[in-house]
């Protein structure tokens, strides 16, 4: 009986102490959303007449679309006069990080009629938790093996 009375008394004291404490705000670490810079084409020319031409590069981040903070979506706006653009080829040319993001080729699955009018191929890039940048070069290859002009762009992760 003494043991249960002591337990009840201690429970009442400690539960009242917990209620008397005030909550404080806990700081939340926010990562810097990724950004992208690009050297935009000026009067772009392809390798041969009729080959694809990259006209511009744009990007979207989580603040502009429904993407997690670590993702950035790069869009390559192009026109393919022959309507046979097949692959967006990308490769890393510089980085300040320790592990370069692989830049696999991206298949272009846009109908020929739309390519002739202009289209866009989109690539998603993921940033890790560290601060770094990666510079890529990209060009489009058509079904005949012709290359578009080359564009360079840099993804800046966490302010890198």
Buried (B, 14 or more C-beta within 10 A) or exposed (E): EEEEEEEEEEEEEEEEEEEEEEEEEEEEEEBEBBBBBBEBBEEBEBBEEBBBBBBBBBBBBBEEEEBEBBBBBBBBBBBBBBBBBBBBBBEBEEBEBEEBBEBEEBEBEBEEEEBBEEBBBEBEBEBBEEBBBBBBBBBBBBBEEBBBBBBBBBBBBBEB
